[in-house]
Amino acid sequence: MRNETLAVHAGRSIDPATGAVTPPIHLSTTFEREADGSYPHGYDYIRTNNPNREALEKCLCELEGGVAAAAFSSGSAATVSVFQALAPGDHVIAPNDAYTGTSALLRNVLAPWGLQVTFVDMTNPADVSQAIQPNTRLIWIETPSNPLLKITDIGKISAIAHQANALCVCDNTWATPIGQKPFNWDADLIVHSMTKYLGGHSDVLGGVVISRVEDDFFRRIKTIQTSGGAVASPFDCWLILRGIQTLPYRMRAHSENASKVATFLSDHPKVELVHYPGLKEHPGHEIAALQMPLFGGMLSFQVKGGREEAFALVAKVQLFTRATSLGGVESLIEHRASIEGLGTSTPDNLLRVSVGLEHPDDLIADLAQALG
Ligand SMILES: *Cc1c(COP(=O)(O)O)cnc(C)c1O
């Protein structure tokens, strides 16, 4: 079935007890067992499983074309579970422009735990091949990247990983299953921060790992989920499942609006450079056109001048909210270098934009008046 149909129906069914069309939220922490000790409904304790979490996991599996999923309390908890399923002493390769939270986890939590990490430019497959070591077990990719929207060729990096007997994991948060299907390009696992487009309304935190096969590695992730307990709550799962119902239509509009905003900005004399994979002049455009049915709702741009000019612009916007995060219905703008802090390589004149679902002409008018 197609995305739109899966988004509405996958993981959902009429509640047999009441006939409710919308699934009930199951808050019970515990479930009754039979006298013989069995659990006739398959649930025993909320940390192990819960009907709302199971429904969400099923829906995400179907949308990504995987076979198993594990939902976590945040995208970062999902990320950590993948690395913790490796063993101390294993080596991983990650992008040098990975989401700051992911790089921080690798540097501050997983490296002290014993994981070896090499950060490379993922847009250059030769650099990735060169970084392979005998103990390389996993290559992490994130495409489009944050905040420069660099595009990684998922198929090429998967092939390099598989040749080295390593796994290829794709953080698909920005593209979503509507804008990119990493399993079609041979990735082994997909990670999402559901806090962004999947939830879609800036009101819920969550993460998920989806697997192409149900193997020992995924079973370790599942053990980390159920034993570690960083699980998504029933209400959060319910909210995200609700959000997903409109995901295909939201993504179409996010992408269309972002494309219009990107074109406006790239024609503006006060803008130095626009980073949006849908623009023909974007260095990753050709690969993006191949692996992304939609270019997505995220873009960044560099104003002429420096930090001061960037700050002056964000001081004047009225429709865009100055805030971090992304993927909600409302447009956000952010001076990325400030949030990434000391040591960031993000240009000081760069602003990152999460293009929302307002009318694109209103968004463009706001940017036009702010650019002056
Ligand atoms: C936000 C984000 C994360 C982290 O997710 P949380 O839900 O905030 O923990 C990971 N990867 C990407 C690409 C993100 O944008």
PDBQT file of the ligand as one rigid body, heavy atoms in Angstrom, charges set to zero:
ROOT
HETATM    1  C1  LIG A 401      16.266  16.184  17.103  1.00  0.00    +0.000 C 
HETATM    2  C2  LIG A 401      17.138  15.186  16.419  1.00  0.00    +0.000 A 
HETATM    3  C3  LIG A 401      17.653  14.085  17.117  1.00  0.00    +0.000 A 
HETATM    4  C4  LIG A 401      17.430  13.879  18.600  1.00  0.00    +0.000 C 
HETATM    5  O1  LIG A 401      16.125  13.634  18.916  1.00  0.00    +0.000 OA
HETATM    6  P1  LIG A 401      15.441  13.992  20.353  1.00  0.00    +0.000 P 
HETATM    7  O2  LIG A 401      14.063  13.492  20.159  1.00  0.00    +0.000 OA
HETATM    8  O3  LIG A 401      15.553  15.471  20.545  1.00  0.00    +0.000 OA
HETATM    9  O4  LIG A 401      16.226  13.253  21.381  1.00  0.00    +0.000 OA
HETATM   10  C5  LIG A 401      18.424  13.175  16.411  1.00  0.00    +0.000 A 
HETATM   11  N1  LIG A 401      18.696  13.342  15.099  1.00  0.00    +0.000 NA
HETATM   12  C6  LIG A 401      18.225  14.396  14.403  1.00  0.00    +0.000 A 
HETATM   13  C7  LIG A 401      18.571  14.532  12.964  1.00  0.00    +0.000 C 
HETATM   14  C8  LIG A 401      17.441  15.360  15.038  1.00  0.00    +0.000 A 
HETATM   15  O5  LIG A 401      16.990  16.418  14.346  1.00  0.00    +0.000 OA
ENDROOT
TORSDOF 0
